[in-house]
Amino acid sequence: GVAGGALAADTWRVATEGTFPPFEFYDSNTGELQGFEVDLVKEMAKVMGKDLKLESMSFDAIIPALISGTVDAGAAGFSITPERAKRLRFTVPFYRSGLTIVVPKANKAGIQDFDDLKGKHISVQIGSTSMAYAKKIEGAKVTTFASAGDAILNMLAGNADAVINDKPVTDYIRSRNSSIAENTIHLEPIATADQFAMVTTKANAKLSDEMSAALKTLKANGKFEELHQKWFGR
Ligand code: GLN
């Protein structure tokens, strides 16, 4: 035991965010943090022999928490980007994603593809790759929200023409919320094929390598596939 509530040396402090289903989100009945990536870090902690301390915070707070050292790693559906790779170290990827567009059923703006978003009002999650993408679109008016779900609700309230978000998350939100599904169209074009990985600072290369090794172990022993089945059903 450790006196005075101090963290044991083998404590692994992982930051996540609770609004990114099915990767990390709160169960509406039990209030518990759950998801594919939440299950992955729990299993990784066992492989690594560490005591997991999972903390939920807003997505845009995670990188500052890593840099300031209040957490050791981020596990929040982070897409690998060259920009982030300048400051952070990514583990091996664990999921292939991509950005897609969701529009209101009426689609008054007539949006079919990313080229149609020029000059349009777009809602996105703050700090996300979707936000970075939207901000590069010529003439687009971009409004940010704490979660992609909030961005969709803002659009459905009539305040935006479209939402850009990670495809698997939009799929999951629409599959679990019939009102959102009925009132939106999830367009097919995919803007980027990016990979999700977990992050640490560059100074924490040893930890990053341990995390990658743990992910590889879970892929080799079937646990990864079992959890993938649990959350994606295939
Ligand atoms: N994949 C997106 C990103 O890396 C969004 C992640 C998230 O919102 N949790 O920015």
Residues whose N, C-alpha, C, O or C-beta is under 5 A from the ligand:
A	BS01	LIG	F20 F59 A76 G77 F78 S79 Q125 G127 S128 T129 D166
